[in-house]
């Protein structure tokens, strides 16, 4: 059984227990931030937030421990984070929940339990990140093509897509230059990644050498899912 180090035998909060929980939360935050940075595009601000978040959650939970009214108020405050923040990727939101879960455990004084969570989840996270797990969609691309208004964007590239593309989805159509140009945005999966240049050359012959951008597909946010 995991025991709480936060209170004494009389059930009172101790200064030593609170400080130990705070230090444990900061250490766990550092580990979570380090795990998140493995093979990720990240900003310094977000990494710092992951380090500090467990400690902040721990402090709040320690203060409201046993107070039902305060706990409900804190739950409402945490729910505002979802609506006052820009949507992030699934990985970003998972890291935030990871940090909050560890902070909650430390806030209740279960330091050994929080360390166990970080250890087990961290090992699994590293394995999934460094292995090829889930990489079946690695060839998915985001394609942006400009075409003149004289072309029918619904069928103009059908023959090219049939030859080079395994799966395609027209996600957005936008007009530019007073309606004289259509901007088409696709999510595509190439049949053979080595044929990407040949594929783009075929598109150029259809759109009159207007702009074509082929890039890595952007991850969908949890809100979009």
HUGI-V75573 format. One record per backbone hydrogen bond with DSSP energy under -1.0 kcal/mol. CO is the residue of the C=O (numbers start at 1). NH is the residue of the N-H. E is the energy in kcal/mol with one decimal. If there is no record, write none. Layout:
BEGIN
co:CO nh:NH e:E
co:CO nh:NH e:E
END
This chain:
BEGIN
co:6 nh:14 e:-1.9
co:8 nh:11 e:-2.0
co:12 nh:8 e:-2.2
co:14 nh:18 e:-2.2
co:15 nh:19 e:-2.3
co:16 nh:20 e:-2.4
co:17 nh:21 e:-2.2
co:18 nh:22 e:-2.1
co:19 nh:23 e:-2.6
co:20 nh:24 e:-2.5
co:21 nh:25 e:-2.2
co:22 nh:26 e:-2.0
co:23 nh:27 e:-2.3
co:24 nh:28 e:-2.6
co:25 nh:29 e:-2.4
co:26 nh:30 e:-2.1
co:27 nh:31 e:-2.1
co:28 nh:32 e:-2.6
co:29 nh:33 e:-2.5
co:30 nh:34 e:-2.3
co:31 nh:35 e:-2.4
co:32 nh:36 e:-2.4
co:33 nh:37 e:-1.6
co:35 nh:38 e:-1.2
co:37 nh:40 e:-1.2
co:43 nh:47 e:-1.9
co:44 nh:48 e:-2.5
co:45 nh:49 e:-2.1
co:46 nh:50 e:-2.0
co:47 nh:51 e:-1.6
co:48 nh:52 e:-2.2
co:49 nh:53 e:-2.7
co:52 nh:56 e:-2.1
co:53 nh:57 e:-2.6
co:54 nh:58 e:-2.4
co:55 nh:59 e:-2.4
co:56 nh:60 e:-2.2
co:57 nh:61 e:-2.7
co:58 nh:62 e:-2.3
co:59 nh:63 e:-2.0
co:60 nh:64 e:-2.2
co:64 nh:67 e:-2.7
co:67 nh:71 e:-2.1
co:68 nh:72 e:-2.1
co:69 nh:73 e:-1.8
co:70 nh:74 e:-2.4
co:71 nh:75 e:-2.2
co:72 nh:76 e:-1.9
co:73 nh:77 e:-1.9
co:74 nh:78 e:-2.6
co:75 nh:79 e:-1.7
co:78 nh:81 e:-1.1
co:80 nh:84 e:-1.8
co:89 nh:93 e:-2.2
co:90 nh:94 e:-2.2
co:91 nh:95 e:-2.2
co:92 nh:96 e:-1.9
co:93 nh:97 e:-2.3
co:94 nh:98 e:-2.4
co:95 nh:99 e:-2.4
co:96 nh:100 e:-2.3
co:97 nh:101 e:-2.6
co:98 nh:102 e:-2.0
co:99 nh:103 e:-2.1
co:100 nh:104 e:-2.5
co:101 nh:105 e:-2.1
co:102 nh:106 e:-2.4
co:103 nh:107 e:-2.4
co:104 nh:108 e:-1.3
co:105 nh:110 e:-2.2
co:106 nh:109 e:-1.3
co:109 nh:5 e:-2.5
co:109 nh:111 e:-1.7
co:110 nh:114 e:-2.2
co:111 nh:115 e:-2.4
co:112 nh:116 e:-2.0
co:113 nh:117 e:-2.3
co:114 nh:118 e:-2.5
co:115 nh:119 e:-2.3
co:116 nh:120 e:-2.7
co:117 nh:121 e:-2.5
co:118 nh:122 e:-2.1
co:119 nh:123 e:-2.0
co:120 nh:124 e:-2.1
co:121 nh:125 e:-2.7
co:122 nh:126 e:-2.5
co:123 nh:127 e:-2.2
co:124 nh:128 e:-2.5
co:125 nh:129 e:-2.5
co:126 nh:130 e:-2.7
co:127 nh:131 e:-1.6
co:132 nh:135 e:-1.7
co:135 nh:138 e:-1.5
co:137 nh:140 e:-1.8
co:140 nh:217 e:-1.2
co:141 nh:188 e:-2.6
co:142 nh:215 e:-2.8
co:143 nh:186 e:-3.1
co:144 nh:213 e:-2.9
co:145 nh:184 e:-3.1
co:147 nh:182 e:-2.8
co:148 nh:151 e:-1.8
co:152 nh:155 e:-1.4
co:152 nh:156 e:-1.7
co:155 nh:158 e:-1.5
co:157 nh:161 e:-2.8
co:158 nh:162 e:-2.2
co:159 nh:163 e:-1.2
co:160 nh:164 e:-2.3
co:161 nh:165 e:-2.4
co:164 nh:191 e:-2.7
co:167 nh:189 e:-2.4
co:169 nh:187 e:-2.3
co:172 nh:185 e:-2.5
co:174 nh:183 e:-4.3
co:176 nh:181 e:-2.0
co:177 nh:180 e:-1.5
co:180 nh:149 e:-1.9
co:181 nh:176 e:-2.8
co:182 nh:147 e:-2.2
co:183 nh:174 e:-2.3
co:184 nh:145 e:-2.4
co:185 nh:171 e:-2.3
co:185 nh:172 e:-1.5
co:186 nh:143 e:-2.5
co:187 nh:169 e:-1.5
co:188 nh:141 e:-3.5
co:189 nh:166 e:-3.2
co:189 nh:167 e:-1.3
co:192 nh:195 e:-2.0
co:193 nh:196 e:-1.3
co:195 nh:199 e:-2.5
co:196 nh:200 e:-2.4
co:197 nh:201 e:-2.5
co:198 nh:202 e:-1.8
co:199 nh:203 e:-1.7
co:200 nh:204 e:-2.1
co:201 nh:205 e:-1.3
co:203 nh:207 e:-2.1
co:204 nh:209 e:-1.6
co:211 nh:146 e:-2.1
co:213 nh:144 e:-3.2
co:215 nh:142 e:-3.6
co:221 nh:225 e:-1.9
END
